[in-house]
Amino acid sequence: MCSRDDRDIRKFSSEITNRFLNSIWLEEGLSNNTISAYKNDLKSFSTWVLNNKNKSIIDNINEDDIQKWFIEQHSSIKASTSNRRLAVLKRFYVWAAREKLVLYNPCISIRTAKYFRQIPITLSEDQVERLIMAPDVNDIRGLRDRAMLEVLYSTGLRVSELVGLKIRDLNLNDGVVHVVLGKGAKDRLVPLGEECMFWVNRYLHDSRSYILKNKKSDFLFITNRSNSMTRQAFWLLIKKYAFIANICTPLSPHAMRHAFATHLLNNGADLRVVQLLLGHSDISTTQIYTHVANERLKKLHLKHHPRG
């Protein structure tokens, strides 16, 4: 067993948490965003313990403490978020027991809260078409934006994956992009499609070098400062073009990714194929899109069937 000082709850959000995060990062190759979320969750828990329980070492925390924390969390935030925080805490205690920081895992008997998974808001094929055509392709930045929108819809990349693409990730001869920034650092190859390759080629030949202004960058999509575009900046562009295209549907950061998956399923794609293209490790994550596709089928049946 480690010393009392090593198990000090005040180290929960610093040394101990960092050791835990480094361990699972090495084992699973989690993304920086996931690691950051885990760190914030554990910091939130340790702060709650210090403020509410006056306990100084980790192994003094018992099941009742965890249960009370979880109930308080569940009452103020979404069930999915509180379940995620509990999952992180459970993983932490499995690791802590292995490292002999605690004698037992107080999370073992605690069940997650039930919740109904929300069906994602997506765009129709017509809305996507209007959004993609909104940028002014006679402008060098507009041409860049058109290429980005084409890649986003053609591949279903996460926004972090899109803005992180580098020139070497692109293979226009084979018509694929090599995605290396997915969750869990799992590489995958995703087809681009002819229309997408046309606009990427135009961007590379007629826009990118002018935006760079004799500077150099490894990133595929760049800003006036020769840096990669941030996620926040790109989604400001999305909102701008949604306004131009008169799209009133609320656009979440995943709207185009949702559209990519839903439209594939609507047109007969196999669920397993969509799972691979999206980079989901668990098919249950992909299955949410089948609900969106089924809703569309019901509407089509209602509209066109004589007894609908």
C-alpha positions in Angstrom: 0.0 0.0 0.0 1.3 3.5 -0.8 1.9 6.0 1.9 -0.8 8.4 3.2 0.9 11.3 1.5 0.7 9.5 -1.9 -3.0 9.0 -1.4 -3.8 12.6 -0.4 -7.1 13.7 -2.0 -5.5 17.0 -2.8 -3.3 15.2 -5.3 -6.3 13.7 -7.0 -6.5 16.4 -9.7 -2.7 16.7 -10.1 -0.1 13.9 -9.6 -2.5 11.0 -9.1 -4.8 12.0 -12.0 -1.9 12.6 -14.3 -0.5 9.2 -13.5 -3.8 7.6 -14.3 -4.3 9.6 -17.5 -0.8 8.8 -18.7 -1.5 5.1 -18.1 -4.7 4.9 -20.1 -3.3 7.2 -22.8 -0.4 4.7 -23.3 -2.8 1.7 -23.2 -5.5 3.1 -25.5 -4.1 6.2 -27.3 -7.0 8.4 -26.3 -7.4 11.8 -28.0 -6.3 15.0 -26.3 -10.0 16.1 -26.0 -10.9 12.9 -24.2 -8.0 13.1 -21.8 -8.9 16.7 -21.1 -12.5 15.7 -20.4 -11.4 12.9 -18.0 -9.1 15.3 -16.2 -11.9 17.8 -15.7 -14.3 15.1 -14.4 -11.8 13.8 -11.8 -11.0 17.3 -10.7 -14.7 18.0 -10.3 -15.1 14.9 -8.1 -12.1 15.7 -5.9 -13.3 19.2 -5.4 -16.7 17.9 -4.4 -15.1 15.5 -1.9 -13.0 18.2 -0.3 -16.0 20.6 0.0 -18.6 18.1 1.1 -16.9 15.2 2.9 -13.8 16.6 4.6 -11.9 13.4 3.7 -8.2 13.7 3.2 -7.1 10.4 1.5 -8.6 8.5 -1.4 -9.3 5.2 0.3 -11.5 6.9 2.9 -14.0 7.5 0.1 -16.8 4.9 0.3 -19.7 3.7 -1.8 -22.2 6.1 0.0 -20.0 9.0 -0.9 -19.9 8.0 -4.6 -23.6 7.4 -4.6 -24.4 10.8 -3.1 -22.0 12.6 -5.6 -23.6 10.7 -8.5 -27.1 11.6 -7.4 -26.2 15.3 -7.0 -24.5 15.3 -10.4 -27.5 13.6 -12.1 -29.9 16.2 -10.6 -28.1 19.1 -12.2 -26.8 17.8 -15.5 -27.8 15.5 -18.3 -27.9 11.8 -17.5 -25.5 11.1 -20.3 -23.0 13.5 -18.8 -23.3 12.2 -15.3 -23.0 8.6 -16.6 -19.8 9.6 -18.4 -18.4 11.1 -15.2 -19.2 7.9 -13.3 -17.6 5.8 -16.0 -14.4 7.8 -15.7 -14.5 7.4 -11.9 -15.0 3.7 -12.3 -12.0 3.4 -14.6 -9.9 5.5 -12.2 -10.7 3.2 -9.3 -9.9 0.0 -11.3 -6.5 1.6 -12.0 -6.1 2.8 -8.4 -6.7 -0.6 -7.0 -4.2 -2.1 -9.4 -1.7 0.5 -8.3 -2.5 -0.3 -4.6 -3.7 3.3 -4.0 -7.0 1.9 -2.6 -8.0 -1.3 -0.9 -11.3 -1.7 -2.8 -13.4 -0.1 -5.5 -16.3 1.9 -4.1 -17.9 2.2 -7.6 -18.5 -1.5 -8.3 -22.2 -1.6 -7.2 -23.2 1.8 -8.5 -25.4 1.7 -11.6 -25.6 4.3 -14.3 -28.7 6.4 -14.7 -31.2 5.4 -17.4 -31.6 7.9 -20.2 -33.0 8.0 -23.7 -30.4 8.7 -26.3 -31.3 11.8 -28.2 -31.7 11.4 -32.0 -29.2 13.8 -33.6 -30.4 16.8 -35.6 -29.3 16.3 -39.2 -29.6 18.1 -42.5 -31.6 17.0 -45.5 -29.7 16.3 -48.7 -31.1 19.6 -50.2 -29.9 21.6 -47.2 -26.4 20.0 -47.4 -26.3 20.9 -51.1 -27.2 24.5 -50.4 -24.7 24.8 -47.6 -21.9 23.4 -49.7 -22.7 25.7 -52.6 -22.8 28.8 -50.4 -19.1 29.8 -50.5 -18.0 32.2 -53.3 -15.5 29.9 -55.2 -14.2 32.9 -57.1 -12.6 34.1 -53.9 -9.5 32.1 -52.7 -10.8 31.7 -49.2 -14.3 30.8 -50.5 -12.7 28.1 -52.6 -10.9 26.8 -49.5 -14.2 26.8 -47.6 -16.0 24.9 -50.5 -13.2 22.3 -50.4 -13.5 21.9 -46.7 -17.3 21.5 -46.8 -16.9 18.9 -49.6 -14.4 16.9 -47.6 -16.5 17.1 -44.5 -19.7 15.8 -46.1 -17.9 13.3 -48.4 -16.0 11.7 -45.5 -17.9 12.3 -42.3 -14.8 13.4 -40.5 -15.0 14.9 -37.0 -14.2 18.7 -37.2 -11.0 18.1 -35.2 -9.9 15.5 -37.8 -10.8 17.9 -40.7 -8.8 20.8 -39.5 -5.9 18.5 -38.5 -5.5 17.0 -42.0 -2.1 17.4 -43.5 -1.0 17.3 -47.1 0.6 13.9 -46.6 -2.8 12.5 -45.4 -4.3 13.1 -48.9 -4.0 10.5 -51.7 -5.8 11.9 -54.7 -4.4 9.1 -57.0 -6.3 6.5 -54.9 -9.1 8.9 -53.9 -8.8 8.4 -50.2 -7.8 10.4 -47.1 -5.8 8.9 -44.3 -7.4 9.9 -41.0 -5.0 9.7 -38.0 -6.6 12.0 -35.5 -9.6 10.0 -34.5 -10.6 9.0 -31.0 -8.2 6.4 -29.7 -5.7 7.4 -32.4 -7.2 4.7 -34.7 -6.1 5.2 -38.3 -8.6 4.7 -41.1 -8.8 5.3 -44.8 -11.9 7.1 -46.0 -12.9 7.5 -49.7 -13.2 11.1 -51.0 -15.5 10.8 -54.0 -15.1 12.4 -57.4 -16.9 15.7 -56.6 -14.9 16.1 -53.5 -11.6 15.4 -55.3 -12.5 18.0 -58.0 -12.9 20.7 -55.4 -9.8 19.7 -53.4 -7.8 19.8 -56.6 -9.1 23.2 -57.4 -8.2 24.5 -53.9 -4.7 23.0 -54.1 -4.0 24.6 -57.6 -5.9 27.9 -57.4 -6.1 28.8 -53.7 -3.8 27.3 -51.2 -0.5 28.8 -52.4 -2.1 32.3 -52.6 -3.4 32.0 -49.0 0.1 30.9 -47.9 1.8 33.8 -49.6 5.2 32.0 -50.0 5.0 30.6 -46.5 5.1 26.8 -45.8 2.7 24.6 -43.9 2.1 20.9 -43.6 -1.6 21.3 -43.0 -4.0 20.9 -45.9 -6.4 23.6 -44.9 -4.8 26.8 -43.8 -5.6 30.3 -42.7 -4.0 33.7 -43.7 -1.4 33.1 -41.0 -0.4 29.8 -42.6 -1.7 28.0 -39.5 -4.3 25.2 -39.5 -7.8 26.4 -38.9 -9.2 26.0 -35.4 -12.5 24.0 -34.8 -14.1 27.2 -33.5 -13.1 29.2 -36.6 -14.4 26.6 -38.9 -17.8 26.4 -37.2 -18.1 30.1 -37.4 -17.8 29.7 -41.2 -20.4 26.9 -41.1 -22.8 29.3 -39.4 -22.0 32.0 -41.9 -22.7 29.8 -44.9 -25.9 28.3 -43.2 -27.2 31.9 -43.0 -26.3 32.6 -46.6 -28.0 29.3 -47.6 -31.1 30.2 -45.5 -30.8 27.1 -43.4 -32.7 27.6 -40.1 -32.0 24.1 -38.7 -29.8 24.5 -35.6 -26.3 23.4 -36.6 -24.3 21.5 -34.0 -20.6 20.8 -34.5 -21.5 17.3 -35.7 -24.4 18.3 -38.1 -22.5 17.4 -41.3 -21.1 14.2 -39.8 -24.7 13.3 -38.8 -25.8 14.1 -42.4 -23.0 11.9 -43.9 -24.0 8.9 -41.8 -27.8 9.3 -42.2 -27.7 9.9 -46.0 -25.5 6.8 -46.4 -28.0 4.7 -44.5 -31.0 6.2 -46.4 -29.4 5.2 -49.6 -28.8 1.6 -48.6 -25.3 1.5 -47.0 -24.5 -1.3 -44.6 -24.3 -0.2 -40.9 -20.9 -1.9 -40.5 -19.5 0.1 -43.4 -20.8 3.4 -41.9 -19.3 2.4 -38.6 -15.8 1.9 -40.2 -16.1 5.2 -42.1 -17.0 7.1 -39.0 -14.3 5.5 -37.0 -16.6 4.2 -34.2 -15.1 1.4 -32.1 -18.6 0.3 -30.9 -21.4 -0.2 -33.4 -24.0 0.9 -30.8 -22.7 4.4 -31.3 -23.5 4.1 -35.1 -26.9 2.6 -34.5 -28.3 6.0 -33.4 -28.4 6.9 -37.1 -30.6 4.0 -38.0 -33.4 5.8 -36.0 -33.0 8.9 -38.1 -33.2 6.8 -41.3 -36.2 4.9 -40.1 -38.0 8.1 -39.3 -37.5 9.2 -42.9 -38.8 5.8 -44.2 -41.9 6.2 -42.1 -42.6 9.6 -43.6 -42.0 8.3 -47.1 -44.4 5.5 -46.4 -47.0 7.8 -45.0 -46.7 10.1 -48.0 -46.7 7.6 -50.8 -48.4 4.4 -49.7 -52.2 4.3 -50.5 -53.0 3.3 -47.0 -50.3 5.3 -45.3 
